[in-house]
Amino acid sequence: MIEHFSLDGKRIPFQPGQTIMDAAMQAGEYIPHLCHNPEFRPRGSCRLCVVRANGRSVAACTSPAREGLEVESDTPDIQADRRSLLQMLFVEGNHLCPACEKSGNCQLQAVAYYCGMLAPDFTHLYPVRELDGSHPDFVLDFNRCILCELCVRASRDADAKGVFGISGRGIGAHLIVNAPSGKLGDTDFDPHDRAAQVCPVGAILPKHKGYDVPIGRRIYDRKPVSLVGDVADHQEDMS
């Protein structure tokens, strides 16, 4: 017997063991998110997918679906909270969309458009962060990392390498490379690694290649994120 819950008044079927996010994605219903990828165990770190389930705020990516659950996602107050989270992500990093090669293929940018976050209300911090160009095939731009941990999970769980990690806490949290030198070029990171494909922003970018698809014709330029899903699942559309 198929069980169901309600998402913004829509009846969503689910299988035992599925989360609210899993079931919603399977049913073609979009809940904004950045750190979620169905390939990996959910972390609930970005908090963008927080919904109201029977009156309680829960992360859709980690909360199990239950029969009769009443879930709200697309409400004015929840969307306002998401816009505030997105604004903080933009001002805490150096996300300069017009000058970024990832523009149009960036999930952070696309989710911001979807949620109506067109300009931040907070003061930009403009942190001083490094670029690591030591790898022959990739540039690691710490300015754009949003600590989604997708590269960490992909390198550990899919590639069995553990190239990346997160160090520090709170505002001091940052992405690190697990090498004595701290440089990506001193690891066995490879272009075929899953970790090379999952970054939702422009933190991990291939070298020797750029603007192959002109801005204006890229994946999120053509369709909103709610109809596309995760950009890492559509690499063929960007080639």
C-alpha positions in Angstrom: 0.0 0.0 0.0 1.4 3.4 -1.1 1.4 6.0 1.7 1.0 9.7 1.1 1.7 13.1 2.8 0.6 16.6 1.8 3.1 19.2 0.4 1.5 22.6 0.0 -1.8 20.9 -0.4 -0.6 18.4 -3.0 -0.8 14.7 -2.3 2.7 13.2 -2.5 3.3 9.4 -2.5 6.3 7.9 -0.8 7.9 4.6 0.0 9.0 3.6 3.5 12.4 5.0 4.3 12.1 8.0 2.0 12.6 11.5 3.3 10.3 14.4 2.6 12.9 15.6 0.0 13.2 12.2 -1.6 9.5 11.8 -2.1 9.0 15.4 -3.3 11.8 15.1 -5.9 10.4 11.8 -7.1 7.0 13.4 -7.5 8.5 16.3 -9.4 7.9 18.8 -6.6 10.7 21.2 -5.9 11.9 22.2 -2.4 14.9 24.6 -2.6 18.2 23.1 -1.5 21.9 23.4 -2.0 23.7 20.7 0.1 21.4 17.8 -0.9 22.2 15.3 -3.6 20.3 11.9 -3.6 23.6 10.1 -4.3 24.9 10.9 -0.8 23.7 10.6 2.8 22.0 13.9 3.6 23.6 16.4 6.0 21.0 19.2 6.4 23.8 21.7 6.5 22.5 24.5 4.3 19.1 24.7 6.0 17.6 26.0 2.8 15.2 23.0 2.6 13.6 23.7 6.0 9.8 23.2 5.8 7.0 23.2 8.3 5.7 19.7 9.0 2.7 19.5 11.2 3.6 22.9 12.6 7.3 22.0 13.3 10.3 23.3 11.4 12.3 20.4 9.9 14.9 19.9 7.2 13.2 18.1 4.3 16.4 16.3 3.3 16.8 14.5 6.7 13.2 14.2 7.9 11.4 11.0 7.1 8.1 11.1 5.3 5.1 9.9 7.3 1.5 9.0 6.4 -0.8 12.0 6.8 2.1 14.5 7.3 1.0 18.1 6.5 4.1 19.8 5.0 4.3 23.5 4.1 7.2 24.8 1.9 6.0 27.6 -0.4 4.7 30.1 2.2 5.7 33.8 2.5 7.5 33.3 5.9 9.4 30.2 4.8 10.5 31.8 1.6 11.5 35.0 3.5 13.8 32.8 5.7 15.3 31.3 2.6 16.0 34.6 1.1 17.8 35.7 4.3 19.9 32.5 4.3 20.8 33.1 0.6 21.7 36.7 1.3 24.1 35.6 4.0 25.7 33.1 1.7 26.3 35.8 -0.9 27.8 38.4 1.5 29.9 35.9 3.5 31.8 34.8 0.3 33.0 36.6 -2.8 30.2 35.7 -5.3 30.6 38.1 -8.2 28.1 36.6 -10.7 28.8 38.7 -13.7 32.5 37.8 -13.6 32.1 34.1 -12.7 32.5 31.4 -15.3 29.9 29.4 -13.4 27.2 32.0 -14.0 24.1 30.3 -15.6 25.3 26.9 -14.3 25.4 27.9 -10.7 22.9 26.4 -8.4 23.3 29.1 -5.7 22.5 31.8 -8.3 19.6 29.8 -9.7 18.0 29.1 -6.2 18.4 32.8 -5.4 16.5 33.8 -8.5 13.8 31.1 -7.7 13.4 32.5 -4.1 13.3 36.1 -5.3 16.6 37.1 -3.7 17.8 39.6 -6.3 20.1 41.7 -4.0 21.5 41.2 -0.5 20.3 43.5 2.3 23.5 42.7 4.4 26.9 44.3 4.2 29.4 42.3 2.1 32.3 41.0 4.1 34.7 40.6 1.2 36.9 38.0 3.0 40.4 37.5 1.8 40.6 33.9 0.5 43.0 31.9 -1.6 42.9 30.4 -5.0 44.7 27.1 -5.4 45.9 26.6 -8.9 48.4 23.8 -8.1 46.4 21.0 -9.8 47.1 20.6 -13.5 43.4 20.2 -14.3 41.4 22.2 -11.7 41.4 25.5 -9.9 40.1 25.5 -6.3 38.5 28.9 -5.5 37.8 29.2 -1.8 36.1 32.5 -2.4 33.0 30.7 -3.7 32.8 27.7 -1.4 29.4 27.6 0.5 30.4 24.7 2.8 27.7 22.4 1.3 30.2 19.5 1.9 29.1 17.8 -1.4 32.8 17.5 -2.5 33.7 16.1 0.9 31.0 13.5 0.7 31.6 12.6 -2.9 35.4 12.2 -2.4 34.9 10.1 0.7 31.8 8.0 -0.3 32.0 7.8 -4.1 35.7 8.2 -4.9 37.1 6.6 -1.7 39.8 9.2 -1.5 38.9 11.8 1.2 40.5 14.6 -0.7 38.4 17.3 1.0 37.4 18.2 4.5 35.9 21.0 6.6 37.9 22.6 9.4 36.9 25.1 12.0 33.5 26.0 13.4 30.9 28.7 12.9 32.2 31.7 10.9 35.7 30.1 11.0 34.6 27.0 9.2 36.4 26.5 5.8 37.1 23.9 3.2 40.5 22.2 3.4 42.5 19.8 1.2 43.7 16.7 2.9 47.4 16.9 1.9 50.4 17.9 4.0 50.8 21.0 1.9 47.1 21.7 1.8 47.3 22.0 -2.0 45.0 20.2 -4.4 48.0 19.4 -6.7 49.5 17.2 -4.0 46.5 14.8 -3.9 45.2 12.1 -6.3 42.2 14.3 -7.3 41.2 13.3 -10.8 38.9 14.9 -13.5 36.9 11.6 -13.5 36.2 11.8 -9.7 32.6 12.4 -8.7 33.9 15.1 -6.4 35.0 17.0 -9.5 31.4 17.2 -10.7 29.2 18.0 -7.7 30.1 21.5 -6.7 26.9 23.6 -7.0 28.9 26.9 -7.3 32.2 27.9 -8.8 34.6 26.6 -6.1 35.9 23.7 -8.2 36.5 24.7 -11.8 38.2 22.9 -14.7 41.3 24.5 -16.2 41.9 25.0 -19.9 38.1 25.4 -20.5 35.8 28.3 -20.1 32.7 29.9 -21.6 32.3 27.0 -24.0 28.5 27.6 -23.6 27.9 31.3 -23.7 26.1 33.0 -20.8 22.5 33.3 -21.7 22.3 29.8 -23.1 23.4 27.9 -20.0 21.3 25.4 -18.1 19.6 27.7 -15.6 19.4 30.5 -18.2 17.1 28.2 -20.1 15.0 26.7 -17.3 14.5 27.6 -13.6 16.1 25.4 -11.0 12.7 24.0 -10.1 12.5 22.4 -13.5 16.1 21.4 -13.8 17.2 20.1 -10.4 20.8 19.7 -9.4 23.3 21.0 -12.0 25.7 18.2 -11.3 23.1 15.8 -12.7 23.1 17.6 -16.0 26.7 17.8 -17.0 25.9 16.8 -20.6 23.8 19.9 -21.0 26.9 22.1 -20.3 29.2 20.4 -22.8 
